Amino acid sequence: MSESKLNNSTNRESYRLAIIGNKASMLVNFRKDLIIDLITSGYSVHCMVPASSEKEKRAILELGASFDEFYLERNSANPFHDIHTLVSLMSLIKKINPSCILAFTAKPIVWGLTAAKLLGIEKRFALFTGLGYFFCMNDKSMRDKCIGNILALLYKITLPSATKVIFQNSDDCAEIKKLCQLPGDKVALIKGTGVNFNEWQFSPAPTSPLVFTLAARLLREKGILEFVQAASRLKANYPKVEFWLLGDFDTNPGSLVKEDLQKFIDAGIIQWFGFVDCKSYFGKTSIFVLPSYYREGIPRSIQEAMAIGRPIITTDVPGCRETVIHSYSGFLVPPRDVSALTKAMEVFIQQPELIPLMGYRSYQKAVEDFDIKKINAQYLQLFAEELGE
């Protein structure tokens, strides 16, 4: 190692970076490589999440990071719970005394930034991996609209004080920038979480049987019902084609319940596997489908499917549209349009020779845009610049 690199690494040992999230599993599944790269670069990483299982705690500790828990009720609208969250975060941040914080998802961003500001932590980063349920394009109840308005107000109050607000797609960046009147030097765009090509390796897509796979939390806004309805139409004409659904139900207000899917499962239209390790299922997948109208950052599941060489069918909405070159590496369809989704899926059934061609193009786009080494390098550069290294 050169003397300059050694000095940089040594200097960074004084930098304690607190990462604040809403679930330990999200840190392990989506931030593992970033945590490793930060620690390798000399940062002391402290992971702060709500109550977690012993398995999740061990997984974080094995990365070389420290682990602390704070109070959080993810889907509660009770202000007393949020006050409890703020007090809990302030106590923990005061104990750790980090040089900077990186908060992602709504409540950790709002209350993490607030706690850090009150305690005088100068460097405060917010990461939006999508705008989530309350910014979706579908109709909401009066209660959800009120919560969405409150969340927007809290963003207006807290985000201007952030050192940098990081987004995964330009649409989210433009919307929050306008909402909170953020200057251009306050925002950064880092596309996607990234995918580790050592873990997700290219493989030829099988076509016998032809398998369409959707992997996601089973939220209505992820387009689950549109996928199921398209599968129902196609299954009638192409009984040998298979339609796989990976993922489980959620505490999110937009979550489906099993009764929403049961008749399709019983009729053999879809196969539902629940929460599983996607790698083996993606390897047996022909085409990956995510007809989401949820406000995604850039869906990790699509990035992983691209990395192993699968054509993508997704919606022409923020976050999803960044993953596909229409009619070249897959297809973009309008959100909540079952007919358009069905037609796009049928193209691959009628022309299976497109699957390896578009799949390889999808893989090439993943290498160019979503290599986790490139993504994490941007985070390291951003932190180095803002910390004055």
C-alpha positions as CSV (number, residue, x, y, z in Angstrom):
1,M,0.0,0.0,0.0
2,S,1.3,3.4,-0.9
3,E,2.2,6.0,1.8
4,S,-0.7,8.3,0.7
5,K,-3.3,5.5,0.8
6,L,-2.0,4.4,4.2
7,N,-2.3,7.9,5.6
8,N,-5.8,8.2,4.2
9,S,-6.8,4.9,5.8
10,T,-5.2,5.9,9.1
11,N,-7.0,9.3,9.0
12,R,-10.3,7.7,8.4
13,E,-10.0,5.6,11.6
14,S,-11.1,8.7,13.4
15,Y,-14.3,8.8,11.3
16,R,-17.2,7.0,12.9
17,L,-20.0,6.6,10.5
18,A,-23.4,5.7,11.8
19,I,-25.8,4.1,9.4
20,I,-29.4,4.4,10.5
21,G,-32.0,2.1,8.9
22,N,-35.5,0.7,9.6
23,K,-34.6,-3.0,9.5
24,A,-31.4,-5.0,10.1
25,S,-32.3,-7.3,7.3
26,M,-32.3,-4.4,4.9
27,L,-28.7,-3.5,6.0
28,V,-27.5,-7.1,5.6
29,N,-29.3,-7.7,2.3
30,F,-28.7,-4.3,0.6
31,R,-25.8,-2.5,2.4
32,K,-23.5,-5.4,3.1
33,D,-21.0,-4.6,0.4
34,L,-21.0,-0.9,1.2
35,I,-20.4,-1.6,4.9
36,I,-17.5,-3.9,4.0
37,D,-16.0,-1.3,1.6
38,L,-16.3,1.5,4.2
39,I,-14.6,-0.6,6.8
40,T,-11.9,-1.7,4.3
41,S,-11.3,2.0,3.6
42,G,-10.7,2.7,7.3
43,Y,-14.1,3.9,8.5
44,S,-15.5,2.8,11.8
45,V,-19.1,1.8,10.9
46,H,-21.9,1.7,13.5
47,C,-25.2,0.2,12.4
48,M,-28.3,1.5,14.1
49,V,-31.6,-0.4,13.6
50,P,-34.7,-1.3,15.5
51,A,-35.0,-4.5,17.5
52,S,-33.6,-7.4,15.5
53,S,-33.1,-11.1,15.6
54,E,-29.9,-12.7,16.9
55,K,-29.1,-14.0,13.4
56,E,-29.4,-10.4,12.0
57,K,-27.2,-9.0,14.8
58,R,-24.5,-11.7,14.1
59,A,-24.6,-11.0,10.4
60,I,-23.9,-7.3,11.0
61,L,-21.2,-8.0,13.5
62,E,-19.5,-10.5,11.2
63,L,-19.1,-7.7,8.7
64,G,-16.9,-5.9,11.2
65,A,-19.4,-3.2,12.1
66,S,-20.9,-2.5,15.5
67,F,-24.6,-2.9,16.2
68,D,-27.0,-0.9,18.3
69,E,-30.8,-0.9,18.5
70,F,-33.2,2.1,18.8
71,Y,-36.9,2.3,19.2
72,L,-39.0,2.4,16.0
73,E,-42.6,1.5,15.0
74,R,-42.3,1.5,11.2
75,N,-45.9,2.0,10.3
76,S,-47.3,3.8,13.3
77,A,-48.7,7.3,12.8
78,N,-48.8,7.9,16.6
79,P,-46.7,11.1,17.3
80,F,-45.8,9.7,20.8
81,H,-44.1,6.7,19.0
82,D,-42.1,9.2,16.9
83,I,-41.1,11.2,19.9
84,H,-39.9,8.0,21.5
85,T,-37.9,7.3,18.3
86,L,-36.3,10.7,18.4
87,V,-35.3,10.4,22.1
88,S,-34.0,6.9,21.5
89,L,-31.9,8.0,18.5
90,M,-30.5,11.0,20.4
91,S,-29.4,8.7,23.3
92,L,-27.7,6.3,20.9
93,I,-26.1,9.0,18.8
94,K,-24.8,10.7,21.9
95,K,-23.2,7.5,23.1
96,I,-21.6,6.7,19.7
97,N,-20.6,10.3,18.9
98,P,-20.2,9.6,15.2
99,S,-18.4,12.0,12.8
100,C,-21.3,11.6,10.4
101,I,-24.6,9.7,9.9
102,L,-26.1,8.1,6.8
103,A,-29.9,7.6,7.2
104,F,-32.2,5.8,4.8
105,T,-36.0,5.2,4.6
106,A,-38.5,7.8,5.8
107,K,-38.5,7.7,9.6
108,P,-34.7,7.2,10.0
109,I,-34.2,10.1,7.6
110,V,-36.5,12.5,9.5
111,W,-35.7,11.5,13.0
112,G,-32.1,10.6,12.4
113,L,-31.3,13.9,10.8
114,T,-33.2,15.8,13.5
115,A,-31.4,13.9,16.3
116,A,-28.0,14.4,14.8
117,K,-28.6,18.1,14.2
118,L,-29.8,18.6,17.8
119,L,-26.6,16.9,19.0
120,G,-24.3,19.0,16.8
121,I,-23.2,16.2,14.4
122,E,-22.1,18.3,11.5
123,K,-22.1,15.8,8.6
124,R,-25.6,14.4,8.0
125,F,-26.4,12.4,4.9
126,A,-29.9,11.2,3.8
127,L,-30.3,8.4,1.2
128,F,-33.6,7.9,-0.7
129,T,-34.0,4.4,-2.1
130,G,-37.4,5.5,-3.5
131,L,-40.1,7.7,-2.2
132,G,-42.3,4.8,-1.0
133,Y,-45.9,4.1,-0.4
134,F,-47.2,7.7,0.4
135,F,-45.8,9.1,-2.9
136,C,-47.4,6.4,-5.1
137,M,-49.6,7.3,-8.0
138,N,-52.6,5.4,-6.8
139,D,-55.6,6.7,-4.9
140,K,-55.2,6.9,-1.1
141,S,-57.6,7.0,1.8
142,M,-58.0,10.3,3.6
143,R,-55.8,9.0,6.4
144,D,-53.0,8.1,4.1
145,K,-53.2,11.4,2.3
146,C,-52.9,13.2,5.7
147,I,-49.9,11.0,6.6
148,G,-48.3,11.8,3.2
149,N,-48.8,15.5,3.7
150,I,-47.2,15.3,7.1
151,L,-44.3,13.3,5.8
152,A,-43.8,15.9,3.0
153,L,-43.8,18.7,5.7
154,L,-41.2,16.8,7.8
155,Y,-39.0,16.5,4.7
156,K,-39.3,20.2,4.1
157,I,-38.2,20.9,7.7
158,T,-35.4,18.3,8.0
159,L,-33.8,17.9,4.5
160,P,-32.5,21.5,4.0
161,S,-30.2,20.9,7.0
162,A,-28.6,17.7,5.5
163,T,-25.1,17.9,4.3
164,K,-26.1,15.9,1.2
165,V,-29.3,14.2,0.1
166,I,-28.6,11.2,-2.1
167,F,-31.1,9.8,-4.7
168,Q,-31.1,6.7,-6.9
169,N,-33.0,8.2,-9.8
170,S,-33.4,11.7,-11.3
171,D,-37.3,11.8,-10.9
172,D,-37.1,11.4,-7.1
173,C,-34.3,13.9,-7.0
174,A,-36.3,16.5,-8.9
175,E,-39.4,16.0,-6.9
176,I,-37.8,16.2,-3.5
177,K,-35.5,19.0,-4.6
178,K,-38.5,21.1,-5.6
179,L,-40.6,20.1,-2.6
180,C,-37.9,21.1,-0.1
181,Q,-36.3,23.9,-2.3
182,L,-32.9,22.2,-2.1
183,P,-30.0,23.9,-3.9
184,G,-28.2,21.8,-6.6
185,D,-25.1,21.4,-4.4
186,K,-27.2,19.8,-1.7
187,V,-28.2,16.7,-3.8
188,A,-26.3,13.8,-5.3
189,L,-27.4,11.1,-7.7
190,I,-26.0,7.5,-7.3
191,K,-27.9,5.0,-9.4
192,G,-29.1,2.0,-7.6
193,T,-27.8,-0.1,-4.7
194,G,-25.6,-2.1,-7.1
195,V,-25.1,-5.8,-7.5
196,N,-22.1,-7.9,-6.7
197,F,-21.1,-9.8,-9.8
198,N,-19.2,-12.4,-7.8
199,E,-22.5,-13.4,-6.2
200,W,-24.8,-12.9,-9.2
201,Q,-23.1,-14.5,-12.2
202,F,-24.3,-14.6,-15.8
203,S,-26.0,-17.8,-16.9
204,P,-28.0,-18.7,-20.0
205,A,-31.8,-18.3,-19.5
206,P,-33.8,-21.6,-19.7
207,T,-36.7,-21.6,-22.0
208,S,-38.2,-25.1,-21.3
209,P,-40.4,-24.5,-19.5
210,L,-40.7,-20.8,-20.1
211,V,-40.8,-19.1,-16.6
212,F,-41.9,-15.6,-15.8
213,T,-40.8,-14.5,-12.3
214,L,-41.8,-11.6,-10.1
215,A,-39.8,-11.1,-6.8
216,A,-40.9,-8.4,-4.4
217,R,-42.6,-7.7,-1.1
218,L,-46.3,-8.5,-1.8
219,L,-47.5,-4.9,-1.9
220,R,-50.3,-3.9,-4.2
221,E,-48.2,-1.1,-5.6
222,K,-45.5,-3.6,-6.8
223,G,-48.0,-4.7,-9.5
224,I,-48.6,-8.1,-8.0
225,L,-52.2,-8.3,-9.0
226,E,-51.5,-7.0,-12.5
227,F,-48.9,-9.8,-12.9
228,V,-51.4,-12.4,-11.6
229,Q,-54.1,-11.1,-13.9
230,A,-51.8,-11.2,-16.9
231,A,-50.7,-14.7,-15.9
232,S,-54.4,-15.8,-15.8
233,R,-55.0,-14.5,-19.3
234,L,-51.8,-16.2,-20.7
235,K,-52.2,-19.5,-18.9
236,A,-55.5,-20.1,-20.7
237,N,-53.7,-20.1,-24.1
238,Y,-50.2,-21.3,-23.0
239,P,-50.8,-23.9,-20.3
240,K,-47.1,-25.0,-20.2
241,V,-45.8,-21.5,-19.4
242,E,-45.1,-21.0,-15.6
243,F,-45.6,-17.9,-13.5
244,W,-43.6,-17.7,-10.3
245,L,-44.1,-15.3,-7.4
246,L,-41.4,-14.8,-4.8
247,G,-41.9,-12.7,-1.7
248,D,-43.9,-12.4,1.4
249,F,-46.6,-10.2,2.9
250,D,-45.6,-7.0,4.8
251,T,-46.7,-4.7,7.5
252,N,-46.8,-1.9,4.9
253,P,-50.3,-0.4,4.5
254,G,-50.2,-1.5,0.8
255,S,-49.6,-5.1,1.6
256,L,-51.8,-7.8,0.1
257,V,-53.2,-10.7,2.1
258,K,-53.1,-14.3,1.1
259,E,-56.8,-14.3,0.2
260,D,-55.9,-11.9,-2.7
261,L,-53.8,-14.7,-4.3
262,Q,-55.3,-17.9,-3.1
263,K,-57.7,-18.6,-6.0
264,F,-54.9,-18.1,-8.5
265,I,-52.7,-20.4,-6.5
266,D,-55.4,-23.0,-6.2
267,A,-56.1,-22.8,-10.0
268,G,-52.5,-23.4,-10.8
269,I,-52.1,-20.1,-12.5
270,I,-49.2,-18.9,-10.3
271,Q,-46.7,-20.7,-8.1
272,W,-46.1,-18.8,-4.9
273,F,-42.9,-19.7,-3.0
274,G,-42.9,-17.1,-0.2
275,F,-39.8,-15.4,1.1
276,V,-36.9,-17.3,-0.4
277,D,-33.3,-16.9,-1.5
278,C,-33.9,-15.6,-5.0
279,K,-30.6,-16.8,-6.6
280,S,-31.7,-20.4,-7.3
281,Y,-35.1,-19.3,-8.6
282,F,-33.6,-16.6,-10.8
283,G,-31.3,-19.2,-12.4
284,K,-34.4,-21.1,-13.5
285,T,-36.2,-18.0,-14.7
286,S,-36.6,-17.0,-18.3
287,I,-37.9,-13.5,-18.0
288,F,-38.1,-11.2,-14.9
289,V,-41.2,-9.1,-14.5
290,L,-41.8,-6.2,-12.1
291,P,-44.9,-4.2,-13.1
292,S,-44.4,-1.8,-10.1
293,Y,-46.0,1.6,-9.6
294,Y,-44.5,1.9,-6.1
295,R,-42.0,4.8,-5.9
296,E,-38.9,2.7,-6.3
297,G,-35.3,4.0,-6.2
298,I,-34.0,1.4,-8.6
299,P,-35.3,-2.0,-7.7
300,R,-32.6,-4.3,-6.5
301,S,-34.4,-7.4,-7.7
302,I,-34.3,-6.0,-11.3
303,Q,-30.6,-5.3,-11.0
304,E,-30.0,-8.9,-9.8
305,A,-32.0,-10.4,-12.6
306,M,-30.1,-8.2,-15.1
307,A,-26.8,-9.4,-13.7
308,I,-27.5,-13.0,-14.5
309,G,-28.7,-12.1,-18.0
310,R,-32.5,-12.0,-17.9
311,P,-34.7,-9.8,-20.1
312,I,-36.8,-7.4,-18.0
313,I,-40.4,-6.4,-18.3
314,T,-41.2,-3.4,-16.0
315,T,-43.2,-0.2,-15.9
316,D,-42.3,3.2,-17.4
317,V,-42.2,4.9,-14.0
318,P,-39.4,6.5,-11.9
319,G,-36.8,4.0,-10.8
320,C,-38.0,1.2,-13.0
321,R,-37.5,2.9,-16.4
322,E,-33.8,3.3,-15.7
323,T,-33.3,-0.5,-16.0
324,V,-34.6,-1.2,-19.5
325,I,-33.8,0.0,-23.0
326,H,-37.3,-0.6,-24.5
327,S,-37.5,-3.3,-27.1
328,Y,-33.7,-3.8,-26.8
329,S,-33.1,-5.4,-23.4
330,G,-36.8,-5.8,-22.4
331,F,-40.0,-3.9,-22.4
332,L,-41.5,-0.9,-20.6
333,V,-45.2,-0.9,-20.1
334,P,-47.6,1.7,-18.6
335,P,-48.4,1.2,-14.9
336,R,-51.5,-0.7,-13.9
337,D,-52.1,-1.7,-17.6
338,V,-52.8,-5.5,-17.6
339,S,-53.4,-5.6,-21.3
340,A,-50.0,-4.0,-22.1
341,L,-48.3,-6.2,-19.6
342,T,-49.9,-9.3,-21.1
343,K,-48.9,-8.3,-24.6
344,A,-45.2,-7.7,-23.6
345,M,-45.1,-11.1,-21.9
346,E,-46.7,-12.8,-24.9
347,V,-43.9,-11.5,-27.1
348,F,-41.4,-13.7,-25.4
349,I,-43.7,-16.7,-25.5
350,Q,-44.2,-16.3,-29.3
351,Q,-40.6,-15.4,-29.9
352,P,-38.4,-17.3,-27.4
353,E,-35.3,-16.5,-29.5
354,L,-35.5,-13.0,-28.1
355,I,-34.8,-14.2,-24.5
356,P,-31.0,-14.9,-24.8
357,L,-30.5,-11.8,-27.1
358,M,-32.3,-9.4,-24.8
359,G,-31.0,-11.1,-21.7
360,Y,-27.4,-10.5,-22.7
361,R,-28.1,-6.9,-23.5
362,S,-29.7,-6.6,-20.0
363,Y,-26.5,-8.1,-18.5
364,Q,-24.4,-5.6,-20.4
365,K,-26.4,-2.7,-19.0
366,A,-26.1,-4.1,-15.5
367,V,-22.3,-4.2,-15.9
368,E,-22.3,-0.7,-17.2
369,D,-24.7,0.9,-14.7
370,F,-25.1,-1.3,-11.6
371,D,-21.7,-2.9,-10.7
372,I,-21.6,-2.5,-6.9
373,K,-17.9,-1.7,-7.1
374,K,-18.7,1.4,-9.2
375,I,-21.7,2.3,-7.0
376,N,-19.7,2.0,-3.7
377,A,-16.8,4.0,-5.1
378,Q,-19.2,6.9,-5.6
379,Y,-20.2,6.7,-1.9
380,L,-16.6,6.6,-0.8
381,Q,-15.7,9.6,-3.0
382,L,-18.7,11.6,-1.7
383,F,-17.9,10.9,2.0
384,A,-14.2,11.8,1.4
385,E,-15.1,15.1,-0.3
386,E,-17.6,16.1,2.4
387,L,-15.4,15.0,5.3
388,G,-12.6,17.1,3.9
389,E,-10.1,14.3,3.3
